[in-house]
Amino acid sequence: MNGCRPNSGDSFERVTPPPATQELLEEAVALAVAAGKRTLNWFGTSTLGVDHKGDGTPVTDADRDAERFVREYLAERHPDDSVLGEEEADTIGASARRWIVDPIDGTKAFTRGVPLYTTLVAVDDEHGPAVGVIAVPALDQVIFAGRGLGCFLDDSPARVSETTAIGDACITTSGFGPWSPEALASIHSAEPLLRTWGDAYGYSLVATGRADAMIDPIAELWDLAPMPVIITEAGGNFTGLDGQQGADKGSGVATNGHLHSEVLALMNS
């Protein structure tokens, strides 16, 4: 979160938070990539077992193994940091830093052998989102960003598109089930290209300019935690459907920035 401090007059000036450290960014990338590689031991195998949690969503041994790997690493290397993950209870630390992990974002795709699932790692500090990582294990890709450090696809800088007309846009989503009929009709009326390259992979497409907007009407914090810093550092805009910044709004909208207001207006019409 950007802070404010008083200036010599009665108004306030916005304070730009300091950049994340390159060391923290590299550590988070390495951790996400290593955890993601572990999931490949189960990916596409006939022996993969699928359970269902209380909310009906699927979970596999790969989900549990990858998150346990991350938690054990952090317990050893950063014992004072908090950890929030999808599969285990929160760990509350004494420091101002929190790691957020989703071991497999897109478990349904994973169980069907679709290679667009991801492993997500994010780090928040006392200033807000600091680092975000989207590892795509089956494609051997990683999209990552650090606050003030830029956004990258593997070793190359990543940037959002320059599309300015929604009729020329490619908009993606995790699925149309959570969309209201009114929102879907409104978006259809603008005649963009609609696809369902969803979950975190859709956000990676926006960050790298391959899609112009990604919309999740319903999403959890661990689904979205890397997106504020990744999309912002790539030059775009990320909010909830309410237009408020942050990954904890229960929804996610990422755009190249040019289309953000129009997308929100259409979704909320």
Secondary structure as UniProt FT lines:
FT   STRAND          3..6
FT   STRAND          12..15
FT   HELIX           22..39
FT   TURN            40..44
FT   TURN            46..47
FT   STRAND          50..52
FT   TURN            54..55
FT   STRAND          58..60
FT   HELIX           61..77
FT   TURN            79..80
FT   STRAND          82..85
FT   STRAND          98..105
FT   HELIX           107..111
FT   TURN            112..113
FT   TURN            115..116
FT   STRAND          118..125
FT   TURN            126..127
FT   STRAND          128..136
FT   HELIX           137..139
FT   STRAND          141..146
FT   TURN            147..149
FT   STRAND          150..153
FT   TURN            154..155
FT   STRAND          156..157
FT   HELIX           166..168
FT   STRAND          170..173
FT   TURN            177..178
FT   HELIX           181..189
FT   STRAND          193..195
FT   HELIX           199..207
FT   TURN            208..209
FT   STRAND          213..216
FT   HELIX           221..224
FT   TURN            225..226
FT   HELIX           227..233
FT   TURN            234..235
FT   STRAND          237..239
FT   TURN            241..242
FT   STRAND          252..255
FT   TURN            258..259
FT   HELIX           260..267
//
